[in-house]
Amino acid sequence: MTEPDCGIEPMNPGLRTEGVCLATLAQAVGTPAYVYSAGALRAGYGAYRVAFAGMDCLVAYAVKANASLSVLKVLAAERAGADTVSEGEIRRALAAGIAPERIIFSGMGKTDAELAFALTLPGMQINVESRPEYERLSARAASQGVQPLVVLRVNPDVAAGGHDKISTGKSNAKFGISVDEALQLYRRAQDDGRVSAVGLGCHIGSQIRETGPFRDAWTVLREMTLTLRGEGRAIERIDLGGGLGVDYGDAAAGATPMDMAAVAAEVFADLGVRLAVEPGRSIVANAGLLLSRVIHVNRRAVGPTFLVLDAGMNDLLRPTLYDAWHEIVPVAPRAGTPVAYDVVGPVCESGDTFARGRTLPPMQAGDLVAFRGAGAYAASMASEYNSRLPAPEVLVDGERWALVRSRPDYADVLARERVPDWL
């Protein structure tokens, strides 16, 4: 669609995503709604592509961050690969035009059905995360008469990540294989010959904004590679794991993809391996926002002033789940003395709180706000809790925009269910 007139006074044009006025989108598709910028997606992926251009490196977008087919199509057109953690994500990557040889299948709890499906896709890398998974995969590969490419995910016992719930590299995490066990399992996999064991990898967490933890984890992989090569064993691939964290507007600038690539080159340049890196959040987070409308302002005689929005924790779970910080910006700010608001949603949970004491311009019922940094782990973690309808998704590209996922109506939602005959 081409953007119609914004309908906002020229002196107060309001926020835009690329060339499209957010007020226009709110009027057209309703609120809450997710809005994504194709240009920002291209820029986010491009930063990694440029940074790792001097190395043999697959930049595989982590689909779990945002699995929208339109987001995937934008990135596929840029030659991005895909890091997936379920059959559904693999199917989405394929539907977006990403070839199997550019897809990595990660995840520590792959089912037999998912492994069977993955084995039908020649050239796809499967990251094995435990000895039991190796047993199941190798047996199924033998029964299907295929030899998949396998990388072992190592747990390097490195602490990193901005929150315990997104830190995955310590020895007490459920992810990966300890160093000694991984060395033993790699030897066994190559000796068994039922899979093609080609490399090692790790993934130490999310929201890492400095290069030190990456260097520590990758040095473990380097030492393991040298040990195995010293035994005459081939190591062709190193999976570096996830990308960098994101500045949600509450922190100082952190490391860049260039910084990350420089460390990777220092650690691995002389090994002649093919690298893979799996950024998700840092590609899509700041390419998206959640658009919401003020239901009302509740000014109590005692206690906080509540800014009640039509978006809830079912639309943006991160503040409830991780105490995450998102910048909240009025689409068309009003003049006047700023107010400290507790910004909340309509869900019947005390945890449905986005911010406490957040200072914003004065707000009124009907005003629009945008949550910045909502391109990652917002729509992908959304639910219908309180029987709330899923928010639609919009993709903007220059002055064009399109509704890429519509909001269902209540009849659509109820039609998905079946009531037993005896009721």
N, C-alpha and C positions, 0 to 999 in steps of 0.2 A: 504494500500500500504506500501511497505517497502522502506525506503529512499534510493535513488540512491546516487552516489557520489555528494558532494556539488559543485564541480567545482570551488572552491575558493582556492587560494594559502594557504598551510598549516600554514604559518606564520600569515595569516589574515583570520581565518576560518569563521568569521562572526557570527551573532547572531543565536541562535537555540531556538526552543521551544521543551522542553524535548530533545529527541535524533534526532530531525529533523532540518535540515538547512533551514532557512527562504528563502535563495536564491533559493533553490530547489523548494520550494512551489511557489515562485513568477514565476519561469520558467514554472512550471507545470499548474498553474491555472490562472496566470495573476494577475494584480493589478488594482485597490485596492482589497484587500481580508481580511476577518476576519480569525484569527487563534486562536483556543481554545486549552488549555491544559487539558486533562482529569485528569491528576495527580493533577493539581492545583485545579480543581473543587472538587475532592475528599477531598483534604486537607482543602479547605474552608468550606465545609459542615462538615467535621470531627471535626473542631475546635468547632462548636456549639454543635455537638452531644456529644463530650467529656465534654464540659463545663456544659451542662444541664443533664448529665447522672444520677445524683443523684436525679433528680426530674421527676415527671410524666409530660413530656413536648414533644409536637410534634414540630419538627423543619420543618416548611413548607416553602420551597423555594419560593420566590416571582417571579412568572413566568414573570411578566412584565419586569424584568431586562434583561432577554434573554430567548426567548421562543423557541429556537432551539430544535427540537425533540431529537437531539443527546445529547445536554446538559442535557435535562430532563431525557433521558435514563440513562446517567451516574449517575445522582443524585438519580433516582428511584432505581437503583441497590444498592445504599447505604442506602436505606430505608427512603429517604427524603419524606416529604409530599409536598404539593403544595398550595401556596396562589395565588388565581386567581381573576381577575377583569372583566372577560367577558366570554361568552359562548365559544368563540374560545380558550381561555386559558384553560378552563375546559376540552374541547375536546382534547387539546394537552396533558394535564396531564394524562388523561385517556389513550390516545394512547401510552404514554410512560410507562404505566403499574402502575400508581399510583392509588390506590383504592379510591373510593368516600369518605370513612370514614377518609382518610388522606388528603382530599382536603378541603380548606376553600374558600368560595365564598365571596369576598369583593367587594367594589366598590359602589360609592354613586349614580350612575345613572343606575341601573339595569333595563332593559326593561321587559315588561310583557312576551315576548317570552323567554328571558333569565331565568326569574323566573320559568316559566313553565317547561323549560328544567331542571333546578336545582332540581325541585321537583320530577323528575323521578329518582333521584340518592339517594337512602336511605343511611342515615348515614352521609351525607355531611353537614358540618356546614355552615350556611348562616349568614354572618355578616350584620345586618340591620343597616342602617345609617341615617334613618329619619323616622318621623311619617308617611308621605305619603307612603314611601316604605313598612312600616309595614302593612298599610291598604291594599295595593295591594297584598302583599305576603299572608297575612292571608286569604283574600277573595279567592285567587286562590288556596291556600292549602285546604280550605274547599271544593271548587268545584272539586278538584282532589282527595279528600278523603285521604290526607296525613297530617302528623304532623311533619314538618321539625324542625331540631335542629337550634335554633336561639341564636346568641350572639348579644347584642346591642353594637354598636361602640359609645363610649362616646368621646365627645370633652372636654378634661380636661382643656382647656385654659392655655396651657403650651407652651411657645415659645421655638423652637428648630429647628435645621436644618441649613445648610450652606448657604442657599439662600432663599429669599422670595418665590420663585416658587417651592421649595421642602419642605416648612414648612407647616405642616398640622394640628397642634395641638392647634392653637389659636382660639379664639371665632369667629373671622371674616373669618375663613377658611370655605370652602364649605363642609368639611368633618365632619361627626359625629353629635351627639346629645348632647345638653348641659346637665350638671349634673342633674339639677332638672327635666328637661323633660324626661331624660333617666330613672330616678327613677320612674316617673309616668307611662311611657310607659312599663317598665318591670313589674310593678304591673298589669297593664291592660293585658299584653300579658299572664301572668300566670293565671289571672282570666278568660280571654276569652277561653283559652284552645285550640285555633285553631292552635297554634304553640307550640313547646316545648321550652320555654325560659329557657336557661341553663346557661347563663353567660354574662359577660361584657368584653369589650375590648377597646383598643385605638390604635392609630397610629399617632405619633406626628411629623413625618417627616423623611427626608433622610439626609445623611451626618452628623449624630450626632456622635461625637467622644469622648464624655465624658458621664459618667453615671448619672450626676446630673439631667438632664431633664427626663430621664427614671424614676428615683426615685420619682420625683415630680408627674409625670403622674400616675405612678403605685400606689402611696399613695392615690390618688383620687379614684382609682378603689377599693383599700382595704377598704377605709372608706365607699364607697357605698355598698360594699359587707356586711360589718358589719351592716350597716343600714338595708338592706333588710333581712339579716338573723335574725336580732333582731325582725323583723315582722313575723318571721316564714317562710320566703320564701327561697327556695333552690337556691344556686349559686354553680354550679359544675365546671364551666370553666372560665378562665381568659385568654384573648388574649392579649399578651404583645405588639403586633405590630411589626414594622420592626426591622431589625438588625442594626449593627453599620455602621458608615461611613468608608470610605476607604482613605488611604494615596495614593494619585495619584503621589507622588514624590515631592510634594511641601509643605509638612507640617511635623511637629514633630509627633512622635508616639502617638496614642490615646489609648482609652480603648480597652480591648480585650474581646472576648466572655466570658472568665473566669470572668472578672470584671463584665460584664453584668449579668451573671448567679448568681454571689454572691449577687448582689443587689436584683434580683428576689427572691432569697431564703430568704433574710432578710425581704422582704415585705410580702411574701406570704406563707412561709414555714408552718406556723401554721394554715393555712386555709383549707388545704386538698383539693385544687382545681387542676384540670388538666390545665396545661399551654400550650400555643402555642406561638411560636416566628416565625417571618416571614422574615428572612434575604434574601436579593437578591443580592444587589450590593456587599456586603462584601464576598459573595461566588464566584461570577463570574467575577467581574470587573478585578481583576488582574490575572485572568485565561485566559484572552483574549487580543489580540492586533489587531490593524489595520495595515496591510502591504501596503505600498504605494511606488510609484516610482517618482523620480524627472522628471518633463517634461522639465524644463529648469530653469536656474538661470537668473533673470533679474536685472542686475547691472545698476542702473540709475546714471546719472551724479550728480543729486541732489536727496536727499531723501533716503529711505530705499532700501536695497537689498532684492528682493523678491525671495524666494524659492518656486517655483510653482510645486505643487504635482498633481498627478492624482486622489487622494482622495479629496472629497469635503465635504461641510457641509451636503449634502444629505447622506453621509456615516457616518459622525461623527458630530452630531448636537450640542453636549453639549457645546463646546466653544462658539458657536453663541448664544445659548439659555440661558446659565447660566454663561457665562464668565469663563467656567471651564478650569482648567489647566491639560494638559496631557504631560507627559514626551515624548519627540521625540528623538529617538535614531537611528543613522545610523546603518544599518545592517553590513556594512564592512567599518569602519571609515578610512578616508584618513589621511595621515600625513600632517601637515601644520598648519599655523596660524588659530585659530578659527575665525569664522565670525559671526556677528550678523545679523540674517535673520528675515524678516517678512515671516512667513510660511503660505502660502495661498493655496487654491484650485482653480479649474477652473470654479466654478459656477459663473454665472453673478450676483453676489451680493457682495457689499462691506463687508457684514457680513461673507463672506466665508473666514474667517481668523482664523487660529488655534493658532497663537502666534505672538507677535510683539517683535522684538529685541531679539529673542532667539539665544543664542550663541551655535554654533554647529561646528564640524570640517568642513573644506572646502568641498563643495558638487558640483557635476557635474550632467549634464543630464544623466539619466539612473541609477543613484544611488538609492538604496533602503533605506527607513526609516521605523521604526516601532513606532506606537503610543501605548505606554503602557497604561494599565488600560482601554482598550476598549472592555472588555468582557461584560460590563453592559451598557445599554442605548445607544448602538451604532447601531448594526444591528436591534435591536427592535424599534428604532426610525427613521430608514432610510427611504428614499423616492426615487422617480424617478424624482425629480425636475430637470429641464432642459432636460428632457427625457434622463437622464443618466441611464445606466443599473445597476440593483442591484449588489452589490459585492457578490462574492461567499463566502462560509463559509467552513472552514477546521477544522477537529478535529484531534488532535495529541495525541497518547497514547504510550509513550515510543518511540520506533523507528518506529512505525506504524503511518500512517496518511491516512485520507480518506476525499474526497470531500463530504460534507454532505448537501450542497446546491449549485447547480451549477449556474453560471451566465447565464441568458437567452440571446438569441440573439434578434435582433431587430424584426425579423419576429414573434417570440413568443410574444413579447410585443404588437405589432400591432394587432395580431390575437385576443387579448382579447377584442378589441373594435368592435362595430357594427356601421356602417354608415347608416343613414336612406335611404330608397329606393328613396326618392325624391331628394337626393343630387347627 
